[in-house]
Amino acid sequence: MDMRDKLAAVEARLPDLLLDESGWQSKLIDYYPPKVERLWRQDGDYRIALHRTHPCKEGSSLWHPHSWPAAMRLIEGTYEMGVGFGDNPSPSALGAKVFLAAGSSYEMTHPHGWHYVRPVGQECYSVMVTGPLFPFPLEPPSTKDYPFPELEPEVIAEMLAVFRQHYKG
């Protein structure tokens, strides 16, 4: 199954998964723009993540590789995405810049792929499904000493409300 097929299968189950609040963990990712609020849960060999990503200044978004295959769908908002390719410590160059709107989906399935996202004008909400770690993953920018606090309960409630509205059963 390719990652976009896996994403579609997860999205079909999201109405039920969103009802079980105890199954979701949270993380605030704010060590580098853009700020991302993440709810996530393990699903067998895959991980499901719900994101609220905040706007940031042009040119400030974090370039990063994905250490695992992933597929994403943007469900609210618009974002700019830069795509690159290369080894550590960074991609060789910006290979493409695209603007994605609500309903867009994409996958990143090569272990040397890099990207950044930058919401345009407002917060963006997205769903991401990731598979098992690549055998030889690239190292993302070091965050080993960063605390990544959990989200406040009201933030979790706000995010779940948005995703429940979108993925009505």
C-alpha positions as CSV (number, residue, x, y, z in Angstrom):
1,M,0.0,0.0,0.0
2,D,1.4,3.4,-0.9
3,M,1.4,6.2,1.7
4,R,-1.5,8.1,0.0
5,D,-3.6,4.9,0.1
6,K,-2.7,4.5,3.8
7,L,-3.7,8.1,4.4
8,A,-7.1,7.6,2.7
9,A,-7.6,4.4,4.8
10,V,-6.8,6.4,8.0
11,E,-9.1,9.2,7.0
12,A,-12.0,6.8,6.6
13,R,-11.4,5.8,10.3
14,L,-10.8,9.3,11.7
15,P,-14.4,9.9,12.7
16,D,-14.2,7.0,15.2
17,L,-10.6,7.7,16.2
18,L,-11.4,11.4,17.0
19,L,-14.0,10.2,19.5
20,D,-11.4,8.5,21.7
21,E,-9.6,11.5,23.2
22,S,-7.5,9.2,25.5
23,G,-5.8,7.7,22.5
24,W,-4.2,11.0,21.4
25,Q,-0.9,12.4,22.7
26,S,0.2,16.0,22.2
27,K,3.3,18.0,21.5
28,L,4.1,21.6,20.9
29,I,6.8,22.0,18.3
30,D,8.1,25.6,18.6
31,Y,11.9,25.4,18.5
32,Y,11.9,26.8,15.0
33,P,9.3,28.4,12.8
34,P,6.6,27.6,12.0
35,K,5.0,26.8,15.3
36,V,3.2,23.4,15.1
37,E,0.7,22.0,17.5
38,R,0.5,18.2,17.1
39,L,-1.9,15.5,18.3
40,W,-0.7,12.0,17.5
41,R,-1.4,8.4,18.1
42,Q,0.2,5.1,17.2
43,D,-1.7,2.9,14.7
44,G,0.2,-0.4,14.4
45,D,3.4,0.3,12.4
46,Y,2.1,3.7,11.5
47,R,1.7,7.0,13.3
48,I,-1.2,9.4,12.7
49,A,-0.6,13.1,13.4
50,L,-3.0,16.0,13.4
51,H,-1.3,19.4,12.9
52,R,-2.2,23.0,13.4
53,T,0.6,25.0,11.9
54,H,0.9,28.8,12.4
55,P,2.0,31.4,9.9
56,C,5.6,32.6,9.9
57,K,7.7,35.0,7.9
58,E,8.8,34.1,4.4
59,G,12.2,32.4,4.4
60,S,12.0,31.4,8.1
61,S,10.5,27.9,7.8
62,L,12.6,25.0,8.9
63,W,14.0,22.8,6.2
64,H,13.8,19.2,7.4
65,P,14.0,15.7,6.1
66,H,11.5,13.0,7.1
67,S,13.1,9.9,8.6
68,W,10.1,7.8,7.5
69,P,7.7,7.7,4.6
70,A,4.8,10.0,5.0
71,A,1.6,11.3,3.4
72,M,-0.2,14.5,4.3
73,R,-3.6,16.1,3.5
74,L,-4.2,19.8,4.1
75,I,-7.7,20.2,5.4
76,E,-7.9,24.0,6.2
77,G,-5.8,26.9,5.0
78,T,-3.1,27.4,2.4
79,Y,0.6,26.8,2.6
80,E,3.8,27.3,0.7
81,M,6.0,24.2,0.5
82,G,9.6,24.1,-0.6
83,V,10.9,20.7,-1.8
84,G,14.5,19.7,-2.0
85,F,16.7,16.6,-2.1
86,G,20.1,15.7,-0.6
87,D,22.2,14.3,2.2
88,N,23.0,15.8,5.6
89,P,23.3,18.4,6.8
90,S,20.9,20.1,4.3
91,P,19.3,19.6,0.9
92,S,21.5,20.7,-2.1
93,A,19.0,23.4,-3.2
94,L,15.4,24.3,-3.5
95,G,14.0,22.1,-6.2
96,A,10.4,23.4,-6.2
97,K,8.1,25.7,-4.4
98,V,4.4,25.0,-4.5
99,F,1.3,26.4,-2.9
100,L,-1.2,23.9,-1.5
101,A,-4.8,24.6,-0.6
102,A,-7.3,22.7,1.5
103,G,-8.0,19.3,0.0
104,S,-4.4,18.9,-1.4
105,S,-2.4,15.8,-0.5
106,Y,1.1,14.7,-1.1
107,E,3.6,12.0,0.0
108,M,7.2,12.0,0.8
109,T,8.6,8.5,0.3
110,H,12.3,9.0,-0.5
111,P,14.8,9.0,2.5
112,H,16.7,11.9,1.0
113,G,13.7,14.2,0.5
114,W,13.5,17.5,2.3
115,H,10.8,20.1,2.6
116,Y,9.5,23.1,4.5
117,V,6.0,24.4,5.0
118,R,4.9,28.0,5.6
119,P,1.2,28.7,6.2
120,V,0.0,31.8,4.2
121,G,-2.3,34.2,5.9
122,Q,-3.8,31.9,8.6
123,E,-3.3,28.7,10.5
124,C,-3.4,25.5,8.6
125,Y,-4.7,22.1,9.7
126,S,-3.4,18.9,8.2
127,V,-3.4,15.1,8.7
128,M,-0.2,13.2,8.4
129,V,0.4,9.4,8.4
130,T,4.0,8.1,8.8
131,G,5.3,4.7,8.2
132,P,8.3,2.8,9.8
133,L,11.6,4.5,10.0
134,F,13.8,4.4,6.9
135,P,16.8,2.0,7.3
136,F,19.3,4.8,7.0
137,P,17.4,8.0,7.9
138,L,18.8,11.5,7.5
139,E,19.2,13.3,10.8
140,P,16.8,16.2,11.1
141,P,18.0,19.4,12.8
142,S,19.1,18.5,16.4
143,T,16.3,18.6,18.9
144,K,17.6,16.0,21.4
145,D,17.7,18.5,24.3
146,Y,14.5,20.3,23.4
147,P,11.6,19.7,25.9
148,F,8.6,19.6,23.5
149,P,5.9,20.4,26.0
150,E,2.4,18.9,25.8
151,L,-0.4,21.0,24.6
152,E,-2.8,22.8,27.0
153,P,-6.2,21.0,27.3
154,E,-8.0,23.9,25.7
155,V,-5.7,23.7,22.6
156,I,-6.3,20.0,22.3
157,A,-10.1,20.6,22.6
158,E,-9.9,23.3,19.9
159,M,-8.0,21.1,17.5
160,L,-10.2,18.1,18.0
161,A,-13.3,20.2,17.3
162,V,-11.8,21.4,14.0
163,F,-10.9,17.8,12.9
164,R,-14.3,16.4,14.1
165,Q,-16.1,19.1,12.1
166,H,-14.1,18.1,9.0
167,Y,-14.3,14.3,9.5
168,K,-17.9,13.9,10.5
169,G,-19.0,10.3,10.9
